[in-house]
Structure formats: C-alpha cells, structure tokens
Amino acid sequence: MVLNFIFLYISLSVLIGLYFSRKTKTADDFIRAGRNLPFLIVFAMVFATWFGAETVLGISATFLEEGLIGLASDPFGAAACLIIFGLFFAKKLYRMNLLTLGDYFRKKYNRHIELTISTLIIISYLGWIAAQITALGLVFSLLSNDSISNTNGILLGAFIVLCYTIVGGMWSIAVTTFLQMIVIIVGLVLATAETTSLAGGIGAVITKADLDGKLLFLPSIDSLEFLFWIAAFLTMALGSIPQQDVFQRANAAQNASIASVATTFGGIFYLIFASVPLLLAYTSFIIDPFETSKLMEIDSQLVLPSLILNHTSSWLQIIFFGSLVSVILSTASGTLLAPSVLFTQNIVCYFSKKLEPHQLMMATRITIFVFVIIVCMYSISSNNTIHTMVENAYRVTLAGAFTPLVAGLFWKRANSSGAGLAILLGVSSWLALELLELNLPIEPQLIGLLLSIVGMFLGSVFLAKSSVRE
C-alpha cells in the first residue's frame, strides 16, 4: 500500500514538473529560469537540493556508527559551503551575467582553462548524482520487499528523475522543489515526533546519544583524527563552491541580493534541519536495540527506513517515504541538469562553433539522457555507501577548481598562466597521492589545494608576460 501511494506521489510530482515546463521557451529559461525566481523559490531550491539522500540516509547512518565526529563533511561542511558562497561569491558571479560557471573561467582566463575546469566539475558530479539514484533503488527495494531489485529500483528512479528534468529544465525543478521542500519538512517533523514519543521523548534520545559518546563534535586536537576531520570539512566546504548546481540556483534569482541572501539562509536552514534525521535515526537504539544492532552489521543505511516500516503507522510511513522520495528527486534533478549544461555550453562549444539557443537546449537534453545512463552504470557497479559517494565527489574540485575561482574573483594579478599551473600542480599531486595510497597525515586533496595555491602565485607573478587570453 505504501509503495502505491509513493508512486502516486511521484506521478503527481512529474505531472507538476511537466505542467510548468510550458514556461520553458528558451535556453535561458531551461538553464536558469530566465532569472525570474523570487527569494522563497531560490531558498527552497538551495535547501532541498542539498537536503538529499545523503542527509536522510547517508549522514544518519554515519552518525549511528561514528557520532557527530563523522559528520565533518556533511552537514557541517555542506552548510558552510552554502553560507560562504552566499556571503562572498553569489553577488560577484551573479553580476557577471553568466550562463554557467565554466563561462566565468573563459572570461577570466581563457578557453583552455574553461575546458579543463568544466571537465573537472562534471567528473565530480558522478558520485553526487549516483548517491541519489542509489538511494531511490534502496527505497523501492525496501518498500516492495525486494520485489523490485536494487538494480531495477536504480533504473526506475533514474527514469523518473529524467522525465521532468529533460522536459522542463530549471522551471520544472524550481516549482517541484518548492513543493517538495514542504513535504520534506512536514514528513520528517511528523516522523520524528512519533518515533521520539515511542522512545520516551526527545530528551531521552539526546541523553542516550550523549551517554553513547555520539555528541562529541571534534576529535582531540593533538590527534591524527583531527587532521582527517579538517580535511573532510574543507573538502566539502571549499570543494563544493566551484560547482554548477550551487551557482545555478543563485544565478536563477531575480537579482543579486536575492541570490546572496537566499543561498546564505538556505545554508543556515540546512544545518539546523539536518539534525532531524540524526535524532530520528537514533531513536532506533531505544525502540528496538536488537534489530538495530543486526542492521548495523548488515548496512547502517537500512536502520532509519526499517524503523519507520516496523514501528510506525501506515499513514506516517506514506508521509515519511513521500518526504524521502521528495528529498531524492529534488536533489537528483538539480544535480543532473548542472553537469549537462556545463558539458554542452563549455565543452561541446569548445570543439565546435557556438550553438544557437535552440541547439543548446536540444544538446543539453541529449546530454542529460546520456549522463543518466553513465550514472546508472556507476550506481549499479559501485559498492560505496551513499555518504562515501558524496564525500569523494568534491576532492577533484578542491584540488583543481577552487583556487582559480577564488583568485580570479579576489586577486587582481590572477591570470591564465597562474590558473593553468594551479590546475596542473593541484590535480596531478592529488591524483598521484590517491593512486599511491600513501599513509600520510594530510589528505591528498588538501595537498593538492596547497600546491594549487602555490601554482597560482608562481604562474601569475613569474609567468605573467606569457599569459595571453585566447
């Protein structure tokens, strides 16, 4: 019964998305909704796009295993990224009137930098989108008692996301995301209220988590774990800033002020509301400790959905899984559009003449379809957890894209020679260390970040004369 209602809800979401696709008349409408979105819609998109499967299933599972210490990347790093972007980047980038983030690198540096960094950003999206599609497969498998296999669930989920993303673009995403945000908030609040009452109240759950050592925020400063915590935090907080989906949401706002304020408040609200799945998941240790321990040995990502299925009423199961599907759909659709636009606007156009608006829109739709196929293949073959998929996604952008973006916006001497050397040193050092698997106290992506900063300085200062835009 629950699964039937979920499919009904999904069908309704798709129909709403298709209905508002009528607003998509041009490539500008498809990619950034004609820059017509008000504060509330942009705020909802920022929050709902980041409040994905990772937040509900991924970080709640990590919290059960490691406590708050394990959540450096998400939600702490993720929220920090949105707040930093809103405060320091949104207005500057909005006023440049760009279609994609790749366009910025072409205008500031040259077409070769545009191509290279756009490619790095596109690669980073593979794990992020795969995490959402994997979560949909998990939900369909659970609700059908394995009648729908995990693989078939992934394929089905990918098809659903594809439907309203490929037709309506940003307009469909914007409207459906706003409605999905409401479902997310209502569903998780109601589910938390009922399960915490079964566990003796919110206070009892927090006390249990504290006694179990799960509320310790930071590892000891003089320990190796502290360095890993910092690395995980910075990878998400800084590595997520040069991302098309974050930029795309801010760039669709009606003006620069809305772009800045909506993104900042979206990050703050994300950090606050991300605590709800943690609280919800930990009630399982009080309500059914034996079953929870069994699931922890199999897959900790199953604890939260199993708790809802086994210990709540049917109506609450419908609301919870409806909100979970909302979470996944809103994130997957937005993050699917982002790399597809980058590919057509900044890679296809690099190798061919500039596309006409209608050609750009058609090429983007074809790219979305191809990207879905690639993501499905990765999701089916990968053994990584949802949290790990997301955590690994931003290493390449931290090492190769962050420094050229920041230097270009805030340092007048930054030039294409500096950007090129920053990418070369940052990405090559990160990749070499990842492949060598050395047991270093500093994570490879942080070493890549440091060397990219060195490269930007050396290239911009000492190779400035050879820096000629193409």
C-alpha positions as CSV (number, residue, x, y, z in Angstrom):
1,M,0.0,0.0,0.0
2,V,2.8,2.4,0.9
3,L,4.5,1.8,-2.4
4,N,1.3,2.5,-4.3
5,F,1.0,5.9,-2.6
6,I,4.6,6.7,-3.2
7,F,4.2,6.0,-6.9
8,L,1.1,8.2,-6.9
9,Y,3.0,11.0,-5.3
10,I,5.9,10.6,-7.8
11,S,3.4,10.7,-10.7
12,L,1.9,13.9,-9.3
13,S,5.4,15.4,-9.0
14,V,6.2,14.5,-12.5
15,L,2.9,15.9,-13.8
16,I,3.5,19.2,-12.0
17,G,7.0,19.4,-13.4
18,L,5.7,18.8,-16.9
19,Y,2.9,21.4,-16.5
20,F,5.4,24.1,-15.5
21,S,7.7,23.1,-18.4
22,R,5.4,25.2,-20.5
23,K,7.3,28.2,-19.2
24,T,10.4,26.9,-20.9
25,K,10.6,28.8,-24.1
26,T,14.3,29.5,-24.5
27,A,17.6,28.0,-23.5
28,D,17.8,30.7,-20.8
29,D,14.5,29.5,-19.3
30,F,15.7,25.9,-19.4
31,I,19.1,26.6,-17.7
32,R,18.3,29.4,-15.2
33,A,14.5,30.0,-15.4
34,G,15.1,33.3,-17.2
35,R,16.5,34.7,-13.9
36,N,12.9,35.2,-12.7
37,L,12.9,33.3,-9.4
38,P,11.9,35.0,-6.1
39,F,13.6,34.6,-2.7
40,L,11.4,31.8,-1.4
41,I,11.9,29.6,-4.5
42,V,15.6,30.1,-4.6
43,F,15.8,29.4,-0.8
44,A,13.8,26.3,-1.3
45,M,16.0,25.1,-4.2
46,V,19.2,25.7,-2.2
47,F,17.9,23.8,0.8
48,A,16.1,21.0,-1.0
49,T,18.9,20.4,-3.5
50,W,21.4,19.8,-0.7
51,F,19.0,18.1,1.6
52,G,19.2,14.8,-0.3
53,A,19.6,11.1,0.2
54,E,22.9,11.8,1.8
55,T,21.3,13.9,4.5
56,V,18.5,11.5,5.4
57,L,20.1,8.1,4.8
58,G,23.8,8.8,4.5
59,I,24.7,11.1,7.4
60,S,22.2,9.4,9.7
61,A,23.9,6.1,9.1
62,T,27.3,7.7,9.7
63,F,26.0,9.3,12.9
64,L,24.9,5.9,14.2
65,E,28.4,4.5,13.6
66,E,30.7,7.4,14.4
67,G,28.6,10.2,16.0
68,L,29.0,13.9,15.2
69,I,32.7,13.4,14.6
70,G,31.9,11.5,11.4
71,L,29.8,14.4,10.0
72,A,32.6,16.9,9.2
73,S,31.8,16.9,5.5
74,D,28.0,16.8,5.8
75,P,26.2,18.6,7.2
76,F,28.9,20.9,8.7
77,G,31.0,21.3,5.6
78,A,28.0,21.4,3.2
79,A,26.3,24.1,5.2
80,A,29.5,26.1,5.4
81,C,29.8,25.9,1.6
82,L,26.4,27.4,1.1
83,I,26.9,30.2,3.7
84,I,30.3,31.1,2.3
85,F,29.1,31.1,-1.3
86,G,26.1,33.2,-0.4
87,L,28.2,35.8,1.5
88,F,31.2,36.1,-0.7
89,F,30.6,34.6,-4.2
90,A,26.9,34.9,-5.1
91,K,26.7,38.6,-5.9
92,K,30.0,38.8,-7.7
93,L,29.1,35.9,-10.0
94,Y,25.5,37.0,-10.5
95,R,26.5,40.4,-11.7
96,M,28.7,38.9,-14.4
97,N,25.5,37.6,-16.1
98,L,26.9,34.1,-16.8
99,L,25.1,31.1,-18.1
100,T,27.4,28.6,-16.5
101,L,30.3,28.6,-14.1
102,G,32.5,27.4,-17.0
103,D,31.7,30.8,-18.7
104,Y,33.4,32.5,-15.8
105,F,36.7,30.7,-16.4
106,R,36.6,31.5,-20.0
107,K,36.0,35.2,-19.4
108,K,38.6,35.5,-16.6
109,Y,41.3,33.2,-18.1
110,N,41.0,31.5,-21.5
111,R,39.1,28.7,-23.3
112,H,41.7,26.1,-22.3
113,I,41.1,26.8,-18.6
114,E,37.3,26.8,-19.3
115,L,37.6,23.3,-20.9
116,T,39.8,21.9,-18.1
117,I,37.9,23.1,-15.1
118,S,34.5,22.4,-16.7
119,T,35.6,18.8,-17.2
120,L,36.8,18.5,-13.5
121,I,33.4,19.8,-12.3
122,I,31.5,17.4,-14.5
123,I,33.5,14.5,-13.2
124,S,32.8,15.5,-9.6
125,Y,29.0,15.1,-10.2
126,L,29.2,11.4,-10.9
127,G,29.3,10.4,-7.3
128,W,26.8,13.0,-6.1
129,I,24.1,12.0,-8.6
130,A,24.9,8.3,-8.2
131,A,24.2,8.7,-4.4
132,Q,20.7,9.9,-5.1
133,I,19.9,7.2,-7.7
134,T,21.3,4.6,-5.4
135,A,19.0,5.8,-2.6
136,L,16.0,5.6,-4.8
137,G,16.9,2.0,-5.6
138,L,17.2,1.3,-1.9
139,V,13.8,2.8,-1.2
140,F,12.0,1.0,-3.9
141,S,13.6,-2.3,-2.9
142,L,12.6,-1.9,0.8
143,L,9.0,-0.8,0.1
144,S,8.4,-3.7,-2.3
145,N,10.0,-6.3,0.0
146,D,12.7,-6.9,-2.7
147,S,10.1,-7.5,-5.4
148,I,11.8,-4.6,-7.1
149,S,15.5,-5.4,-7.0
150,N,18.0,-2.8,-6.1
151,T,19.3,-2.6,-9.7
152,N,15.7,-2.3,-11.1
153,G,15.0,0.3,-8.4
154,I,18.0,2.4,-9.6
155,L,16.9,2.2,-13.2
156,L,13.3,3.1,-12.3
157,G,14.4,6.0,-10.1
158,A,16.7,7.3,-12.9
159,F,13.8,7.2,-15.4
160,I,11.6,9.2,-13.1
161,V,14.2,11.9,-12.5
162,L,14.9,12.0,-16.2
163,C,11.3,12.7,-17.1
164,Y,10.7,16.1,-15.7
165,T,14.4,17.2,-15.8
166,I,14.7,16.7,-19.5
167,V,11.4,18.4,-20.4
168,G,11.2,21.4,-18.2
169,G,14.7,22.2,-17.1
170,M,15.1,24.8,-14.3
171,W,11.4,25.9,-14.3
172,S,10.2,22.4,-13.6
173,I,12.9,21.9,-11.0
174,A,12.1,25.2,-9.3
175,V,8.4,24.6,-8.8
176,T,8.6,20.9,-7.9
177,T,11.5,21.6,-5.5
178,F,9.4,24.2,-3.6
179,L,6.6,21.8,-3.2
180,Q,9.0,19.0,-2.2
181,M,10.5,21.2,0.4
182,I,7.2,21.5,2.1
183,V,6.7,17.7,2.0
184,I,10.3,17.1,3.3
185,I,9.7,19.4,6.4
186,V,6.3,18.1,7.3
187,G,7.2,14.4,6.8
188,L,10.4,14.5,8.8
189,V,8.9,16.5,11.6
190,L,5.9,14.2,12.0
191,A,8.0,11.1,11.8
192,T,10.4,12.4,14.4
193,A,7.6,13.4,16.7
194,E,6.0,9.9,16.7
195,T,9.3,7.9,17.0
196,T,10.7,10.1,19.8
197,S,7.5,9.7,21.7
198,L,7.9,5.9,21.4
199,A,11.5,6.3,22.7
200,G,10.5,8.3,25.7
201,G,10.8,11.8,24.3
202,I,13.4,13.9,22.6
203,G,15.3,14.4,25.9
204,A,15.7,10.6,26.3
205,V,17.1,10.2,22.8
206,I,19.6,13.0,23.3
207,T,20.6,11.6,26.7
208,K,21.1,8.2,25.1
209,A,23.2,9.6,22.3
210,D,25.3,11.6,24.8
211,L,25.9,8.6,27.0
212,D,27.0,6.6,23.9
213,G,29.5,9.3,23.1
214,K,27.8,10.3,19.8
215,L,27.5,14.0,20.6
216,L,31.3,14.7,20.7
217,F,31.8,17.3,18.0
218,L,35.6,17.3,17.4
219,P,38.3,14.7,17.9
220,S,41.2,15.6,20.1
221,I,43.2,18.5,18.5
222,D,46.5,16.7,19.0
223,S,45.3,13.6,17.3
224,L,45.7,12.4,13.7
225,E,41.9,12.1,13.5
226,F,41.6,15.9,13.9
227,L,43.6,16.4,10.7
228,F,41.2,14.0,8.9
229,W,38.3,15.9,10.3
230,I,39.6,19.1,9.0
231,A,40.3,17.5,5.6
232,A,36.7,16.2,5.3
233,F,35.3,19.6,6.4
234,L,37.3,21.6,3.9
235,T,36.8,19.2,1.1
236,M,33.0,19.8,1.2
237,A,33.1,23.4,2.4
238,L,35.5,24.6,-0.2
239,G,35.4,21.9,-2.9
240,S,31.7,22.4,-3.3
241,I,32.0,26.1,-4.0
242,P,33.1,25.8,-7.6
243,Q,30.0,23.7,-8.5
244,Q,27.4,24.4,-11.2
245,D,24.4,23.4,-9.1
246,V,25.2,25.9,-6.3
247,F,25.9,28.7,-8.9
248,Q,22.9,27.7,-10.9
249,R,20.4,28.2,-8.1
250,A,21.8,31.6,-7.1
251,N,22.0,32.6,-10.8
252,A,18.3,31.9,-11.3
253,A,17.3,34.6,-8.8
254,Q,15.6,37.8,-9.7
255,N,18.5,40.0,-8.5
256,A,22.0,39.8,-6.9
257,S,20.6,40.4,-3.4
258,I,18.2,37.6,-3.6
259,A,21.0,35.3,-4.9
260,S,23.1,36.1,-1.9
261,V,20.6,36.1,0.9
262,A,18.6,33.1,-0.3
263,T,21.8,31.0,-0.6
264,T,23.1,32.1,2.8
265,F,19.8,31.4,4.6
266,G,19.4,28.1,2.7
267,G,22.7,27.0,4.2
268,I,21.8,28.0,7.7
269,F,18.4,26.3,7.5
270,Y,20.1,23.2,6.0
271,L,22.4,23.0,9.0
272,I,19.6,23.3,11.5
273,F,17.2,20.9,9.8
274,A,19.9,18.3,9.1
275,S,19.8,17.4,12.8
276,V,16.3,16.0,12.4
277,P,17.3,12.7,10.6
278,L,20.0,12.2,13.2
279,L,17.5,12.4,16.0
280,L,15.1,10.2,14.2
281,A,17.6,7.5,13.4
282,Y,18.9,7.3,17.0
283,T,15.5,6.6,18.4
284,S,16.0,3.1,16.9
285,F,18.6,2.2,19.7
286,I,15.9,2.8,22.3
287,I,12.8,1.4,20.4
288,D,14.4,-1.8,19.1
289,P,18.1,-2.1,20.1
290,F,18.4,-5.8,19.0
291,E,17.1,-5.2,15.4
292,T,19.1,-2.1,15.2
293,S,22.3,-3.9,16.1
294,K,21.5,-6.5,13.4
295,L,21.0,-3.9,10.8
296,M,24.2,-2.1,11.8
297,E,26.1,-5.2,10.9
298,I,24.4,-5.6,7.5
299,D,24.1,-1.9,6.4
300,S,23.5,1.0,8.7
301,Q,21.7,2.8,5.9
302,L,18.8,0.4,6.5
303,V,18.3,1.4,10.1
304,L,16.2,4.5,9.6
305,P,13.8,3.2,6.8
306,S,13.4,-0.1,8.7
307,L,12.5,1.8,11.9
308,I,9.7,3.6,10.0
309,L,8.4,0.5,8.4
310,N,8.4,-1.6,11.5
311,H,7.3,0.8,14.2
312,T,5.0,3.5,12.8
313,S,1.5,3.6,11.3
314,S,0.8,3.3,7.6
315,W,-0.1,6.9,7.2
316,L,3.2,8.0,8.7
317,Q,5.1,5.6,6.5
318,I,3.5,7.2,3.5
319,I,4.4,10.7,4.7
320,F,8.0,9.7,5.6
321,F,8.8,7.8,2.4
322,G,7.0,10.5,0.4
323,S,9.3,13.1,2.0
324,L,12.3,10.8,1.4
325,V,11.4,10.5,-2.2
326,S,11.0,14.3,-2.3
327,V,14.4,14.7,-0.9
328,I,16.0,12.5,-3.5
329,L,14.0,13.8,-6.5
330,S,14.8,17.4,-5.7
331,T,18.5,16.8,-5.4
332,A,18.8,14.4,-8.3
333,S,17.0,16.6,-10.8
334,G,19.0,19.7,-9.9
335,T,22.4,18.0,-9.9
336,L,21.5,16.2,-13.2
337,L,20.9,19.5,-15.0
338,A,24.1,21.1,-13.8
339,P,26.8,19.0,-15.4
340,S,24.7,18.5,-18.6
341,V,24.6,22.3,-19.1
342,L,28.3,22.6,-18.4
343,F,29.1,19.9,-21.0
344,T,27.1,21.5,-23.8
345,Q,27.9,25.1,-23.1
346,N,31.6,24.7,-22.2
347,I,32.9,21.5,-23.7
348,V,30.8,21.0,-26.9
349,C,31.2,24.7,-27.8
350,Y,34.9,24.5,-27.2
351,F,35.3,22.0,-30.0
352,S,32.7,23.4,-32.4
353,K,31.1,26.7,-33.2
354,K,28.8,28.4,-30.7
355,L,25.4,26.7,-30.6
356,E,22.2,28.6,-31.3
357,P,19.8,28.8,-28.3
358,H,17.6,26.0,-29.6
359,Q,20.6,23.8,-30.4
360,L,22.0,24.4,-26.9
361,M,18.7,23.3,-25.4
362,M,18.5,20.2,-27.5
363,A,22.1,19.3,-26.9
364,T,21.6,19.7,-23.1
365,R,18.6,17.4,-23.2
366,I,20.6,14.8,-25.1
367,T,23.5,15.2,-22.6
368,I,21.1,14.7,-19.6
369,F,19.9,11.4,-21.2
370,V,23.5,10.2,-21.7
371,F,24.6,11.3,-18.2
372,V,21.7,9.3,-16.7
373,I,23.0,6.2,-18.4
374,I,26.5,6.7,-17.1
375,V,25.3,7.4,-13.6
376,C,23.2,4.3,-13.6
377,M,26.1,2.2,-14.6
378,Y,28.2,3.7,-11.8
379,S,25.5,3.3,-9.2
380,I,24.9,-0.4,-10.1
381,S,28.6,-1.3,-10.1
382,S,29.7,0.7,-7.0
383,N,30.0,-0.7,-3.5
384,N,30.4,2.7,-1.9
385,T,27.9,3.9,0.7
386,I,25.8,7.0,-0.1
387,H,27.9,9.1,2.3
388,T,31.2,8.0,0.7
389,M,29.9,8.7,-2.8
390,V,29.1,12.3,-1.8
391,E,32.2,12.8,0.3
392,N,34.5,11.7,-2.6
393,A,32.8,13.8,-5.2
394,Y,34.4,17.1,-4.3
395,R,38.1,16.1,-4.0
396,V,38.8,16.9,-7.6
397,T,37.2,20.3,-7.5
398,L,39.0,21.3,-4.3
399,A,42.4,20.4,-5.8
400,G,41.7,21.8,-9.3
401,A,38.9,24.4,-9.4
402,F,38.7,26.2,-6.1
403,T,41.9,28.2,-6.3
404,P,41.4,29.6,-9.9
405,L,37.8,30.6,-8.9
406,V,38.8,32.4,-5.7
407,A,42.0,34.0,-7.2
408,G,40.1,35.2,-10.2
409,L,37.5,36.9,-8.1
410,F,39.6,38.4,-5.3
411,W,43.2,38.8,-6.7
412,K,43.8,41.3,-9.4
413,R,47.1,39.7,-10.6
414,A,45.5,36.3,-11.2
415,N,45.9,35.3,-14.8
416,S,45.6,32.2,-17.1
417,S,49.3,31.2,-16.5
418,G,48.6,31.0,-12.8
419,A,45.3,29.2,-13.3
420,G,46.9,26.7,-15.6
421,L,49.8,26.0,-13.2
422,A,47.4,25.8,-10.3
423,I,45.3,23.1,-12.1
424,L,48.4,21.2,-13.1
425,L,50.0,21.1,-9.7
426,G,46.8,20.7,-7.7
427,V,45.2,17.9,-9.8
428,S,48.4,15.9,-10.6
429,S,49.6,15.9,-6.9
430,W,46.2,14.9,-5.7
431,L,45.8,12.2,-8.3
432,A,49.3,10.8,-7.7
433,L,48.8,10.6,-4.0
434,E,45.4,8.9,-4.4
435,L,46.9,6.3,-6.7
436,L,49.9,5.7,-4.5
437,E,47.7,5.3,-1.4
438,L,50.4,6.6,0.9
439,N,49.6,6.7,4.6
440,L,50.0,10.4,5.1
441,P,48.8,12.6,8.0
442,I,47.3,15.1,5.4
443,E,44.7,14.0,2.9
444,P,45.7,14.1,-0.8
445,Q,43.1,16.7,-1.8
446,L,44.5,19.2,0.8
447,I,48.0,18.7,-0.5
448,G,46.5,19.3,-4.0
449,L,44.8,22.5,-2.7
450,L,48.1,23.8,-1.2
451,L,50.0,23.1,-4.3
452,S,47.3,24.7,-6.5
453,I,47.7,27.9,-4.4
454,V,51.5,27.8,-4.9
455,G,50.9,27.3,-8.7
456,M,48.5,30.2,-8.9
457,F,51.0,32.5,-7.2
458,L,54.1,31.4,-9.2
459,G,52.3,31.4,-12.5
460,S,50.6,34.7,-12.1
461,V,53.7,36.5,-10.8
462,F,56.5,35.0,-12.7
463,L,54.8,33.9,-15.9
464,A,52.5,36.9,-16.3
465,K,54.1,38.0,-19.6
466,S,53.2,34.8,-21.3
467,S,49.6,34.9,-20.1
468,V,47.6,35.7,-23.2
469,R,43.9,35.1,-23.5
470,E,42.6,33.2,-26.5
